[in-house]
Amino acid sequence: MEHQSTWTENMPARMLAYAGRLMEKTRSRKRAVYSSKLDKLPSPRFYMFYLGKKPPKKYELHLSDAYLEPSWDLELVCHVLDITYGRMAAFLKNCPPLSGYSYFVHTVESRREAGKDLDEAIREAIVDCKKREVLSSVFDRYTEEEVAESMKLQWNADEARRFAEEEKEEAVAEECTNMILGMIREHLPLDSILRISNGTSEEVLAVAKKNGLAIE
């Protein structure tokens, strides 16, 4: 299982790598895979716990969707569980640790939207959760400082991933714009530009207008 605050459909590939390492550790002996006798393995289940502003696009992710060509020889299904506060599935009512974590994340995000910095937002969320007896087992086991540091690392990692995704999207958009601009300068007709770039007529005309060019 893995937690995600940003949507990704690469989770099955990541889960495949995790599963290989874990199954090696669960073998009855080191070289059991080379034995003629069947070495039993634990039955795997894969979950992505999703916390995001928008609902998940899918509730099942398949490794086969990533294949360049259709193949059913190797499949892995990752189940997406939306644990976002306010959209939580009914089963979370019977799972205090997950529902508590969802509330904690919601509380931190609410404080940040109110203008608090990350450290202050986490501290206030901890105080609020302890007052409501949310995540009691966590606070019984770890100090407030340990919880705060762990959550700070998690948020910083999530923000780094979001920043990387935004940069990637901007780079792709810039590359597409430059391609459209080049075709306009080569006097290609609009229908050819649309077919090659997969852009819309509005996008192409906006690029032309911005650069003081006309489309023939």
C-alpha positions in Angstrom: 0.0 0.0 0.0 1.1 3.5 -0.7 -0.3 7.0 0.1 -0.7 9.6 -2.7 -1.9 13.2 -2.6 -1.4 13.7 -6.3 -3.0 11.5 -9.0 -0.7 9.0 -10.8 -1.4 5.9 -12.9 2.1 4.6 -12.5 1.3 2.9 -9.2 1.0 -0.6 -10.6 4.5 -0.5 -11.9 5.8 0.8 -8.6 3.8 -1.9 -6.8 5.3 -4.6 -9.1 8.8 -3.6 -7.9 7.7 -3.6 -4.2 6.1 -7.0 -4.6 9.2 -8.6 -6.1 11.3 -7.5 -3.2 8.8 -8.5 -0.6 8.1 -11.9 -2.0 11.9 -12.7 -2.0 11.8 -12.0 1.8 8.8 -14.2 2.4 10.3 -17.3 0.7 10.7 -20.3 3.1 14.5 -20.4 2.2 16.8 -18.4 0.1 17.0 -20.7 -3.0 13.5 -22.1 -2.8 12.6 -20.6 -6.2 15.0 -23.1 -7.8 13.5 -26.2 -6.0 11.2 -28.7 -7.8 8.8 -28.4 -5.0 6.3 -25.5 -5.1 7.2 -22.8 -2.6 4.0 -21.1 -1.5 3.7 -17.3 -1.4 1.4 -14.9 0.4 -1.6 -13.8 -1.7 -0.9 -10.2 -2.7 -3.3 -7.2 -2.6 -2.3 -3.8 -3.8 -3.8 -0.5 -2.6 -3.2 3.2 -3.2 -4.6 5.4 -0.5 -5.5 8.6 -2.3 -5.9 12.0 -0.7 -6.5 14.7 -3.3 -8.7 17.8 -4.0 -10.2 16.1 -7.0 -11.8 12.6 -6.9 -9.7 9.8 -8.3 -10.0 9.2 -12.0 -10.2 5.4 -11.6 -10.7 3.0 -8.7 -8.7 0.2 -10.3 -5.3 0.7 -12.0 -3.9 -2.1 -14.3 -0.3 -2.7 -15.1 -1.3 -3.8 -18.6 -2.6 -0.3 -19.4 1.1 0.8 -19.5 2.1 -1.8 -22.1 3.2 -0.6 -25.5 1.4 -3.6 -27.0 -1.5 -5.7 -25.6 -0.3 -8.6 -23.3 -2.0 -10.6 -20.6 1.0 -12.6 -19.5 1.7 -10.3 -16.5 -1.1 -8.3 -14.8 -1.2 -6.4 -11.5 -4.3 -4.6 -10.2 -3.9 -1.7 -7.8 -7.1 -0.8 -5.9 -7.6 3.0 -5.3 -9.2 3.9 -2.0 -10.2 7.5 -1.7 -9.6 8.5 1.9 -10.0 12.3 1.3 -11.9 13.9 4.2 -15.4 14.7 3.2 -15.3 12.0 0.4 -14.3 9.1 2.6 -15.8 5.7 1.8 -18.2 4.2 4.3 -15.7 1.5 5.3 -13.4 4.1 6.9 -15.9 4.6 9.7 -14.7 1.2 10.9 -11.0 2.1 10.4 -10.0 4.7 13.0 -6.4 4.9 11.9 -7.2 5.8 8.3 -10.1 8.0 9.1 -8.0 9.8 11.7 -5.2 10.3 9.2 -7.7 11.7 6.7 -8.9 14.2 9.3 -5.4 15.1 10.3 -4.4 15.9 6.7 -7.6 17.9 6.2 -6.9 19.9 9.3 -3.4 20.7 8.2 -4.6 21.8 4.7 -7.3 23.9 6.2 -4.8 25.7 8.4 -2.5 26.3 5.4 -5.3 27.7 3.3 -5.9 30.1 6.2 -2.4 31.4 5.8 -0.5 29.4 8.3 3.0 28.1 7.4 3.5 24.3 7.4 5.1 24.0 10.9 2.3 26.0 12.5 -0.4 24.2 10.6 1.0 20.8 11.7 1.3 21.9 15.3 -2.3 23.1 15.4 -3.5 19.9 13.7 -1.8 17.8 16.4 -3.4 19.9 19.2 -6.8 19.5 17.5 -6.5 15.8 17.0 -5.3 15.2 20.6 -8.3 17.2 21.9 -10.7 15.1 19.8 -8.8 11.9 20.6 -8.1 11.3 17.0 -5.0 9.1 16.2 -4.6 8.4 19.9 -2.6 5.3 19.2 -0.1 7.3 17.2 0.3 10.0 19.9 0.6 7.3 22.6 3.6 5.8 20.7 5.3 8.9 19.4 6.0 12.4 20.7 4.5 15.5 19.1 7.9 16.4 17.8 8.3 13.0 16.1 4.8 13.2 14.5 5.4 16.8 13.4 8.8 15.9 11.8 7.4 12.9 10.0 4.4 14.8 8.6 6.6 17.7 7.5 8.8 15.3 5.5 5.7 13.8 3.9 4.3 17.2 2.9 7.6 18.4 1.5 7.9 15.3 -0.6 4.3 15.7 -1.9 5.0 19.4 -2.8 8.2 18.4 -4.6 6.3 15.8 -6.6 3.6 18.4 -7.4 6.2 21.0 -8.4 8.0 18.4 -10.7 4.7 17.5 -12.4 3.8 21.2 -12.9 7.3 21.9 -14.4 6.8 18.9 -16.7 3.4 20.1 -17.9 4.8 23.6 -18.5 7.7 22.1 -20.5 5.3 20.0 -22.7 3.1 23.0 -23.3 6.0 25.2 -24.3 7.3 22.6 -26.6 3.9 22.3 -28.3 3.6 26.1 -28.6 7.0 26.2 -30.3 6.0 23.4 -32.7 2.8 25.3 -33.6 4.7 28.5 -34.1 7.2 26.8 -36.4 4.5 25.4 -38.5 2.8 28.8 -38.8 6.0 30.3 -39.9 6.4 27.6 -42.5 2.9 28.6 -43.8 1.2 25.3 -43.2 -2.6 25.4 -43.4 -4.7 25.3 -40.3 -6.0 21.8 -40.7 -2.4 20.4 -41.1 -1.3 22.2 -37.9 -4.2 20.9 -36.0 -3.6 17.3 -37.2 0.1 17.4 -36.3 -0.1 19.2 -33.0 -3.3 17.7 -31.7 -4.1 21.3 -30.6 -7.4 23.2 -30.9 -8.0 25.9 -33.4 -8.3 28.4 -30.5 -4.8 27.4 -29.3 -3.3 27.7 -32.8 -4.9 31.1 -33.5 -3.8 32.4 -30.1 -0.2 31.5 -30.9 -0.5 33.2 -34.2 -2.0 36.3 -32.7 0.5 36.6 -29.9 3.4 36.5 -32.4 1.7 38.8 -35.0 1.4 36.1 -37.6 -1.5 35.1 -39.9 -2.5 31.6 -40.9 -3.0 31.1 -44.6 
